[in-house]
Amino acid sequence: MIRVMTADELASTTITVDGKLSGDYVDPVETCCKQAISKGKPVLLYLRDVSSIDERGWTLLRELARTGVGLKARGIYSSYVVDEIQSARQDRHLFRQATRHCLGQCR
């Protein structure tokens, strides 16, 4: 089971998810996020009471984070998933910065 709620405010959109982010339940979350992104405002995906996330769910979260969607979570498991995704993004960003800096110094 999944429940997806969208709060469309003047400056941003928050999508709140309760339930499982797995299997066929990933599709409604993806649809809501794509619709919110298309409005051109910042989007926050809040995993409020998410009990499980499968590989499809992880993939969606990584893709959304890559496109600039903010991720927030409540609960140990969901918070762990969000932290892992955000840490991986930060590590890639730092690596790119270091590589650019190094290339600039080596010329």
Buried (B, 14 or more C-beta within 10 A) or exposed (E): EBEBEEEEEEEBBBBBBBBBBBEEBBEBBBEBBEBBBEEEEBBBBBBBEBEEBBEBBBEBBBEBBEEEBBBBBBEEEBBEBBEEBBEEBEEEEEEEEEEEEEEEEEE
